[in-house]
Amino acid sequence: MNGRKFLDESNHRKGTGNQANALTTQEQAVLETIRATPFGTVEVVLHQSRIVQVVRTEKVKLEPDSQQR
């Protein structure tokens, strides 16, 4: 290891106090996508440590039709 933190928050968030812990618009979008996906995957695409795309793949579970035989 080179001694650096895996995720150095000081490079991504500026400010002091509660502002340092505030979510960016992009981070908020990721959380909203996760919460809106009951079954599936959420993929976050980064470019130079910035969120540029959020891909949501949702699974839809189907129940067998009991009338169809």
C-alpha positions as CSV (number, residue, x, y, z in Angstrom):
1,M,0.0,0.0,0.0
2,N,1.1,3.5,-0.6
3,G,-0.3,4.9,2.7
4,R,-3.2,6.8,1.1
5,K,-6.8,6.2,2.2
6,F,-8.9,4.1,-0.1
7,L,-11.4,6.9,-0.4
8,D,-10.0,10.3,0.5
9,E,-13.0,12.4,1.3
10,S,-11.0,15.6,1.6
11,N,-10.5,15.5,-2.2
12,H,-14.3,15.3,-2.9
13,R,-15.9,17.4,-0.2
14,K,-15.0,20.9,0.9
15,G,-16.2,22.8,4.0
16,T,-16.3,22.2,7.7
17,G,-18.8,20.8,10.2
18,N,-22.0,19.3,8.7
19,Q,-21.1,20.5,5.2
20,A,-18.2,18.0,5.1
21,N,-20.6,15.2,5.5
22,A,-23.3,16.5,3.1
23,L,-24.0,14.3,0.1
24,T,-23.4,15.7,-3.4
25,T,-26.2,15.7,-5.9
26,Q,-24.7,12.7,-7.7
27,E,-24.3,10.7,-4.4
28,Q,-28.0,11.5,-3.6
29,A,-29.0,10.2,-7.0
30,V,-27.2,6.9,-6.4
31,L,-28.9,6.5,-3.0
32,E,-32.4,7.3,-4.5
33,T,-31.8,4.7,-7.2
34,I,-30.8,2.1,-4.7
35,R,-33.9,2.8,-2.6
36,A,-36.1,2.6,-5.7
37,T,-34.8,-0.8,-6.8
38,P,-36.3,-3.7,-4.7
39,F,-34.7,-6.5,-6.8
40,G,-31.8,-6.0,-9.2
41,T,-28.5,-4.2,-9.5
42,V,-27.2,-0.6,-9.4
43,E,-24.0,0.1,-11.3
44,V,-22.2,3.4,-10.7
45,V,-19.9,4.6,-13.5
46,L,-17.0,6.8,-12.5
47,H,-14.7,9.1,-14.6
48,Q,-11.7,10.6,-12.7
49,S,-13.4,9.8,-9.4
50,R,-16.6,11.5,-10.3
51,I,-20.0,9.8,-10.8
52,V,-21.0,10.2,-14.4
53,Q,-23.7,7.5,-14.8
54,V,-26.0,5.3,-12.8
55,V,-27.3,2.2,-14.4
56,R,-30.3,0.4,-12.8
57,T,-31.2,-3.2,-13.8
58,E,-34.4,-4.3,-12.1
59,K,-35.6,-7.9,-11.8
60,V,-39.3,-8.5,-12.0
61,K,-40.5,-11.7,-10.3
62,L,-43.5,-13.3,-12.0
63,E,-45.8,-15.7,-10.3
64,P,-47.0,-18.7,-12.3
65,D,-50.5,-18.3,-13.6
66,S,-52.6,-20.9,-11.8
67,Q,-55.3,-20.9,-14.5
68,Q,-52.9,-21.7,-17.3
69,R,-52.1,-25.4,-17.7
